[in-house]
Amino acid sequence: MLWLTAAFLIALVCGTALRLWLAARQIAAARDHRERVPEPFSNQVPLADHRKAADYTVARARLARIETVVDALVVLGLTLGGGIAGIEALWLRLDWREPWGGLAVVLSVAAITAVVGLPFSIWRTFRIEAAFGFNRISPRLFLIDRVKGLLLALAIGGPLVLAALTLMERAGRRWWLYVWLVWLAVSWTLAWAWPAFIAPLFNHFTPLGDASLKARIETLLARCGFASKGVFVVDSSRRTAHGNAYFTGVGRSKRIVFFDSLLERLGAAEIEAVLAHELGHFRLKHIRQGLILSAAASLAGLALLGWLAHQGWFYAALGVHAPSAASALLLFLLVAPVFLFFLTPLTASWSRRHEFAADRFAAEHANAADLAAALVKLYRDNATTLTPDRINSAFYDSHPPALARIAYLNQLASRRSASAATR
């Protein structure tokens, strides 16, 4: 029992210290390079924008440091501090039958973590994002979004937790396999329903109206063998000035979505190149690989929980002295990320390789120079630092650093030009 307590405390302290150290390095890197635009971007990114990106990076990292400490204290308080045990004891007084009592415990802990995280979300939105000109959401819309999100979480998460607790109590030792199957079914249903039924609860989606751009995109889709339910524009500018594009849905429900702010900033050739990159993820099966990895990881995690749930020392070592399905689920959800945090560099590296592969695909089906130009605009307009700390970037970043990525795209463009010249 003591070994698990010690391992958890060491992992929590080391993980928190590592997060704080990486944030400090990121702040130092942004400050050290604030007064000079990196040479490859000197003609495209004004010094004022570069300074803004540095200051934005510092502001976000400072808030992240505080959030890191608070999150660690919350996890510690809910586990070794007896938080879960205390909440469960309070609900036991009502003498609710399972799994309803367990559901109340899980929802109570979820409510606590949500309340703790709310001030950070408010500060990030209305202080940091607003100070740098990115926030466009009103307090009223912010509140409406939060209420909608809460109701959606209750409507989806409540029954899912209820099903998991019921299976844990009544389905025998193989309950974890049945929970996994339920989770898979819910995940696929949500992926199918999200673009048509859920996302429209928060944003307004309209078909792309630019006929020439639409024709160009449809030609690219045909060239890449991609079928979708259409190309849509989302009114993201109601909430943020950041620009982006993404795929959503699965199977025949797939949609291509552009932020309206993105379409305002990029030319047709640049939009085509950005879309070609996203199509690369689809054609190279990156999305499928991610889904398979997620499913395998969740199966392994549930199998581990299926074993731990029958070990008394698991509960006692983490501050719970009355084992239950709800406490087992909560302890696992709180403690597993503490240990899995140290695998972050592996998943980040895997993602960066996929980004480079998608860039190669875009260079083959569109124009690498156009993609590079689009990315530079997005870096500038989204205040993305061009000089991240090397170690911080290697640990966290799912995308290659700006300097490395633009250099790679320029190399692809040069190869294509040289190849065309020899024909």
C-alpha positions as CSV (number, residue, x, y, z in Angstrom):
1,M,0.0,0.0,0.0
2,L,2.7,2.4,1.0
3,W,4.6,1.9,-2.3
4,L,1.6,3.2,-4.3
5,T,1.1,6.2,-2.0
6,A,4.8,7.0,-2.4
7,A,4.8,6.5,-6.2
8,F,1.7,8.7,-6.6
9,L,3.2,11.5,-4.5
10,I,6.5,11.3,-6.3
11,A,4.8,11.3,-9.7
12,L,2.6,14.2,-8.7
13,V,5.4,16.3,-7.3
14,C,7.8,15.5,-10.1
15,G,5.1,16.1,-12.8
16,T,4.1,19.4,-11.2
17,A,7.8,20.5,-10.9
18,L,8.4,19.5,-14.5
19,R,5.4,21.5,-15.8
20,L,6.6,24.6,-13.9
21,W,10.1,24.2,-15.1
22,L,9.0,23.8,-18.8
23,A,6.7,26.9,-18.4
24,A,9.6,28.9,-17.0
25,R,11.8,27.9,-20.0
26,Q,9.0,28.9,-22.4
27,I,8.7,32.3,-20.7
28,A,12.4,32.8,-20.9
29,A,12.6,31.8,-24.6
30,A,9.8,34.2,-25.5
31,R,11.4,37.1,-23.6
32,D,15.0,36.4,-24.9
33,H,13.9,36.5,-28.5
34,R,11.2,39.3,-28.1
35,E,13.2,42.0,-29.8
36,R,14.3,40.2,-32.9
37,V,12.2,38.4,-35.6
38,P,13.8,35.2,-36.7
39,E,15.5,35.7,-40.1
40,P,13.2,33.5,-42.2
41,F,10.2,35.6,-41.1
42,S,11.8,39.0,-41.0
43,N,10.1,40.2,-44.2
44,Q,6.7,38.7,-43.3
45,V,6.2,39.3,-39.6
46,P,6.5,42.8,-38.3
47,L,8.4,43.3,-35.0
48,A,5.3,44.6,-33.3
49,D,3.5,41.3,-34.1
50,H,6.5,39.3,-33.0
51,R,6.5,41.2,-29.7
52,K,2.8,40.6,-29.3
53,A,3.3,36.8,-29.8
54,A,6.0,36.8,-27.1
55,D,3.9,38.7,-24.6
56,Y,0.9,36.5,-25.4
57,T,3.0,33.3,-24.9
58,V,4.3,34.7,-21.5
59,A,0.8,35.6,-20.3
60,R,-0.6,32.2,-21.1
61,A,2.4,30.4,-19.6
62,R,2.1,32.4,-16.4
63,L,-1.6,31.5,-16.0
64,A,-0.8,27.9,-16.8
65,R,1.8,27.8,-13.9
66,I,-0.9,28.8,-11.4
67,E,-3.4,26.4,-12.9
68,T,-0.8,23.6,-12.7
69,V,-0.3,24.1,-8.9
70,V,-4.1,24.4,-8.3
71,D,-4.8,21.3,-10.3
72,A,-2.2,19.3,-8.3
73,L,-3.7,20.5,-5.0
74,V,-7.2,19.5,-6.1
75,V,-6.0,16.0,-7.1
76,L,-4.1,15.7,-3.8
77,G,-7.1,16.9,-1.8
78,L,-9.6,14.6,-3.5
79,T,-7.3,11.6,-3.1
80,L,-5.0,11.5,-0.1
81,G,-6.7,14.5,1.4
82,G,-9.9,12.4,1.7
83,G,-12.1,14.4,-0.6
84,I,-13.6,11.5,-2.4
85,A,-14.1,9.6,0.8
86,G,-15.8,12.6,2.4
87,I,-18.1,13.2,-0.5
88,E,-19.1,9.6,-0.6
89,A,-19.8,9.6,3.1
90,L,-22.1,12.6,2.7
91,W,-24.1,10.9,0.0
92,L,-24.3,7.6,1.9
93,R,-26.4,9.4,4.5
94,L,-29.2,9.7,2.0
95,D,-29.1,5.9,1.7
96,W,-29.6,6.0,-2.1
97,R,-29.5,2.6,-3.9
98,E,-26.6,2.0,-6.3
99,P,-25.8,3.0,-8.9
100,W,-27.6,6.3,-8.1
101,G,-25.5,7.0,-5.1
102,G,-22.3,6.4,-7.0
103,L,-23.6,8.7,-9.8
104,A,-24.1,11.5,-7.3
105,V,-20.6,11.0,-6.0
106,V,-19.1,11.2,-9.5
107,L,-21.1,14.2,-10.5
108,S,-20.2,16.0,-7.3
109,V,-16.4,15.5,-8.0
110,A,-16.9,16.6,-11.6
111,A,-18.7,19.7,-10.3
112,I,-15.9,20.6,-7.9
113,T,-13.2,20.3,-10.7
114,A,-15.4,22.4,-13.0
115,V,-15.9,25.1,-10.4
116,V,-12.2,25.2,-9.7
117,G,-11.4,25.5,-13.4
118,L,-14.0,28.2,-14.2
119,P,-12.0,31.2,-12.9
120,F,-9.1,30.2,-15.1
121,S,-11.3,30.0,-18.1
122,I,-12.8,33.4,-17.3
123,W,-9.4,35.0,-16.8
124,R,-8.0,33.4,-19.9
125,T,-11.0,34.6,-22.0
126,F,-11.7,38.0,-20.6
127,R,-8.3,39.1,-19.6
128,I,-5.6,37.4,-21.7
129,E,-7.5,36.8,-24.9
130,A,-9.2,40.2,-24.6
131,A,-5.9,42.0,-23.9
132,F,-4.4,40.7,-27.1
133,G,-7.4,41.4,-29.2
134,F,-8.6,37.8,-29.7
135,N,-11.7,37.6,-27.5
136,R,-15.0,38.5,-29.1
137,I,-17.4,36.6,-26.9
138,S,-19.7,38.5,-24.6
139,P,-20.2,37.6,-20.9
140,R,-23.8,36.6,-21.8
141,L,-22.7,34.3,-24.7
142,F,-19.9,32.9,-22.5
143,L,-22.5,32.0,-19.8
144,I,-24.9,30.5,-22.4
145,D,-22.1,28.3,-23.8
146,R,-21.2,27.1,-20.3
147,V,-24.9,26.3,-19.5
148,K,-25.3,24.4,-22.8
149,G,-22.0,22.6,-22.2
150,L,-23.1,21.6,-18.7
151,L,-26.5,20.3,-20.0
152,L,-24.8,18.4,-22.8
153,A,-22.3,16.9,-20.4
154,L,-25.2,15.8,-18.1
155,A,-27.2,14.4,-21.0
156,I,-24.3,12.4,-22.4
157,G,-22.0,11.8,-19.5
158,G,-24.7,11.1,-16.9
159,P,-26.1,8.0,-18.6
160,L,-22.6,6.9,-19.6
161,V,-21.4,7.0,-16.0
162,L,-24.6,5.4,-14.8
163,A,-24.1,2.5,-17.3
164,A,-20.4,2.1,-16.2
165,L,-21.3,2.0,-12.5
166,T,-24.1,-0.5,-13.2
167,L,-21.8,-2.8,-15.1
168,M,-19.1,-2.5,-12.5
169,E,-21.6,-3.6,-9.8
170,R,-23.5,-6.3,-11.7
171,A,-21.6,-7.6,-14.8
172,G,-19.0,-9.7,-13.0
173,R,-15.2,-9.6,-13.4
174,R,-15.4,-8.8,-17.2
175,W,-17.4,-5.6,-16.6
176,W,-14.5,-3.5,-18.0
177,L,-14.9,-5.2,-21.4
178,Y,-18.6,-4.3,-21.5
179,V,-17.9,-0.7,-20.4
180,W,-15.4,-0.4,-23.2
181,L,-17.9,-1.6,-25.8
182,V,-20.4,0.9,-24.4
183,W,-17.8,3.7,-24.6
184,L,-17.0,2.8,-28.2
185,A,-20.6,2.9,-29.2
186,V,-21.1,6.3,-27.5
187,S,-17.9,7.7,-29.1
188,W,-18.9,6.6,-32.6
189,T,-22.4,7.9,-32.1
190,L,-21.1,11.3,-31.0
191,A,-18.7,11.5,-33.8
192,W,-21.5,10.9,-36.3
193,A,-24.0,13.2,-34.5
194,W,-21.6,16.1,-33.7
195,P,-21.6,17.9,-37.0
196,A,-25.3,17.7,-37.7
197,F,-26.9,17.9,-34.2
198,I,-24.5,19.0,-31.5
199,A,-22.1,21.6,-33.0
200,P,-25.0,23.7,-34.3
201,L,-26.1,24.2,-30.7
202,F,-23.1,26.4,-30.2
203,N,-22.3,27.8,-33.7
204,H,-24.1,28.7,-36.9
205,F,-22.8,26.7,-40.0
206,T,-23.5,27.8,-43.5
207,P,-22.5,26.3,-46.8
208,L,-19.5,27.9,-48.4
209,G,-20.8,30.7,-50.6
210,D,-17.8,31.6,-52.7
211,A,-18.5,29.8,-56.0
212,S,-14.9,29.9,-57.3
213,L,-13.4,28.8,-54.1
214,K,-15.9,26.1,-53.7
215,A,-15.2,24.8,-57.2
216,R,-11.4,24.8,-56.4
217,I,-12.0,22.9,-53.2
218,E,-14.3,20.3,-54.9
219,T,-11.6,19.8,-57.5
220,L,-9.0,19.2,-54.8
221,L,-11.4,16.8,-53.0
222,A,-11.9,14.8,-56.2
223,R,-8.1,14.8,-56.8
224,C,-7.6,13.4,-53.3
225,G,-10.5,10.9,-53.4
226,F,-12.3,12.5,-50.5
227,A,-16.1,12.5,-50.2
228,S,-17.9,14.7,-47.7
229,K,-21.3,16.1,-46.8
230,G,-20.2,19.6,-47.9
231,V,-17.9,22.5,-47.2
232,F,-19.2,24.8,-44.4
233,V,-18.2,28.1,-42.8
234,V,-18.6,28.5,-39.0
235,D,-19.3,31.9,-37.4
236,S,-16.3,31.5,-35.1
237,S,-15.7,35.3,-35.2
238,R,-18.6,35.7,-32.6
239,R,-16.2,34.2,-30.0
240,T,-12.6,34.6,-31.1
241,A,-10.4,36.2,-33.7
242,H,-8.3,33.0,-34.0
243,G,-8.6,31.2,-37.4
244,N,-8.7,27.5,-38.1
245,A,-10.1,24.8,-40.3
246,Y,-11.0,21.2,-39.5
247,F,-12.8,18.0,-40.4
248,T,-15.6,16.7,-38.4
249,G,-17.8,13.6,-38.4
250,V,-17.2,10.1,-39.6
251,G,-18.3,8.0,-42.6
252,R,-20.9,9.8,-44.8
253,S,-21.4,12.5,-42.2
254,K,-17.9,14.0,-42.7
255,R,-17.8,17.8,-43.2
256,I,-15.1,20.3,-43.9
257,V,-15.4,23.4,-41.8
258,F,-13.6,26.7,-42.1
259,F,-13.6,29.5,-39.5
260,D,-15.0,32.6,-41.1
261,S,-12.0,34.5,-39.8
262,L,-9.7,32.2,-41.7
263,L,-11.4,32.8,-45.0
264,E,-10.9,36.6,-44.4
265,R,-7.2,36.3,-44.1
266,L,-6.1,33.7,-46.7
267,G,-6.2,33.7,-50.4
268,A,-7.8,30.9,-52.5
269,A,-4.5,29.1,-53.2
270,E,-3.5,29.3,-49.5
271,I,-6.9,27.9,-48.4
272,E,-6.5,25.1,-50.9
273,A,-3.0,24.3,-49.5
274,V,-4.3,24.3,-45.9
275,L,-7.2,22.0,-46.9
276,A,-4.7,19.7,-48.7
277,H,-2.8,19.4,-45.5
278,E,-5.9,18.4,-43.6
279,L,-6.8,15.9,-46.4
280,G,-3.4,14.4,-45.9
281,H,-4.2,13.4,-42.4
282,F,-7.3,11.6,-43.8
283,R,-5.7,9.9,-46.8
284,L,-2.6,8.9,-44.8
285,K,-5.0,7.3,-42.2
286,H,-3.7,9.4,-39.3
287,I,-7.3,9.9,-38.0
288,R,-7.9,6.2,-38.1
289,Q,-4.6,5.5,-36.4
290,G,-5.6,8.0,-33.7
291,L,-8.9,6.3,-33.2
292,I,-7.4,2.8,-33.0
293,L,-4.7,4.1,-30.5
294,S,-7.4,5.7,-28.4
295,A,-9.6,2.6,-28.4
296,A,-6.6,0.4,-27.5
297,A,-5.5,2.7,-24.7
298,S,-9.0,2.9,-23.2
299,L,-9.3,-0.9,-23.3
300,A,-5.9,-1.3,-21.6
301,G,-6.9,1.3,-19.0
302,L,-10.3,-0.3,-18.3
303,A,-8.7,-3.7,-18.0
304,L,-6.2,-2.3,-15.5
305,L,-9.1,-0.7,-13.6
306,G,-10.9,-4.0,-13.7
307,W,-8.0,-5.5,-11.7
308,L,-7.4,-2.6,-9.4
309,A,-11.1,-2.3,-8.4
310,H,-10.7,-5.7,-6.6
311,Q,-7.5,-4.7,-4.7
312,G,-8.2,-3.2,-1.3
313,W,-4.7,-1.6,-1.2
314,F,-5.6,0.5,-4.3
315,Y,-8.3,2.4,-2.3
316,A,-6.4,2.6,1.0
317,A,-3.2,3.9,-0.6
318,L,-5.1,6.7,-2.3
319,G,-7.3,8.0,0.6
320,V,-10.4,5.8,0.3
321,H,-11.2,3.3,3.0
322,A,-14.7,2.1,1.8
323,P,-14.2,0.6,-1.7
324,S,-17.0,1.2,-4.2
325,A,-17.5,1.4,-7.9
326,A,-17.7,5.2,-7.9
327,S,-14.5,5.6,-5.8
328,A,-12.6,3.1,-8.0
329,L,-13.6,5.0,-11.2
330,L,-12.8,8.4,-9.7
331,L,-9.5,7.4,-8.3
332,F,-8.4,5.9,-11.6
333,L,-9.5,9.0,-13.5
334,L,-7.6,11.3,-11.2
335,V,-4.5,9.3,-10.6
336,A,-3.8,7.7,-14.1
337,P,-3.1,11.1,-15.8
338,V,-0.5,11.9,-13.1
339,F,1.6,8.9,-14.3
340,L,0.6,9.2,-18.0
341,F,1.8,12.8,-18.1
342,F,5.4,11.5,-18.5
343,L,4.4,9.9,-21.8
344,T,3.5,13.3,-23.3
345,P,6.7,13.6,-25.3
346,L,6.0,10.3,-27.1
347,T,2.5,11.3,-28.2
348,A,3.7,14.7,-29.2
349,S,6.6,13.3,-31.3
350,W,4.1,10.9,-33.0
351,S,1.8,13.8,-33.8
352,R,4.6,15.9,-35.2
353,R,5.7,13.1,-37.6
354,H,2.1,13.1,-38.8
355,E,2.2,16.8,-39.4
356,F,5.3,16.5,-41.5
357,A,3.7,13.7,-43.5
358,A,0.6,15.7,-44.1
359,D,2.8,18.6,-45.3
360,R,4.4,16.3,-47.8
361,F,0.9,15.2,-49.0
362,A,-0.1,18.9,-49.4
363,A,3.0,19.6,-51.4
364,E,2.1,16.8,-53.8
365,H,-1.5,17.8,-54.3
366,A,-1.3,21.6,-53.9
367,N,1.6,24.0,-53.4
368,A,4.1,23.9,-50.5
369,A,4.9,27.6,-50.9
370,D,1.2,28.5,-50.6
371,L,0.9,26.3,-47.4
372,A,4.1,28.0,-46.0
373,A,2.6,31.4,-46.7
374,A,-0.7,30.5,-45.1
375,L,1.0,29.2,-42.0
376,V,3.1,32.3,-41.6
377,K,-0.1,34.4,-41.7
378,L,-1.7,32.1,-39.2
379,Y,1.4,32.3,-36.9
380,R,1.3,36.1,-37.1
381,D,-2.5,36.5,-36.7
382,N,-2.8,33.9,-33.9
383,A,0.2,35.3,-32.1
384,T,2.0,32.0,-32.2
385,T,5.5,32.3,-30.9
386,L,8.1,31.8,-33.6
387,T,10.8,31.0,-30.9
388,P,9.4,28.4,-28.5
389,D,11.8,26.8,-26.0
390,R,13.3,23.7,-27.6
391,I,12.7,21.4,-24.7
392,N,9.2,22.7,-24.0
393,S,8.3,22.3,-27.7
394,A,9.7,18.7,-27.8
395,F,7.8,17.8,-24.7
396,Y,4.4,19.3,-25.5
397,D,3.9,20.5,-29.1
398,S,1.7,18.4,-31.4
399,H,2.9,20.5,-34.4
400,P,6.5,21.2,-35.4
401,P,8.0,24.5,-34.4
402,A,7.5,27.3,-36.9
403,L,11.1,27.6,-38.0
404,A,11.4,23.8,-38.6
405,R,8.1,23.5,-40.4
406,I,8.5,26.5,-42.7
407,A,12.1,25.4,-43.6
408,Y,10.7,21.9,-44.5
409,L,7.9,23.4,-46.6
410,N,10.4,25.6,-48.4
411,Q,12.6,22.6,-49.1
412,L,9.6,20.7,-50.5
413,A,8.7,23.7,-52.7
414,S,12.3,23.9,-54.0
415,R,12.3,20.2,-54.8
416,R,9.1,20.6,-56.7
417,S,10.4,23.6,-58.7
418,A,13.6,21.7,-59.5
419,S,11.6,18.7,-60.6
420,A,9.4,20.8,-62.8
421,A,12.4,22.5,-64.4
422,T,13.9,19.2,-65.4
423,R,10.8,17.9,-67.2
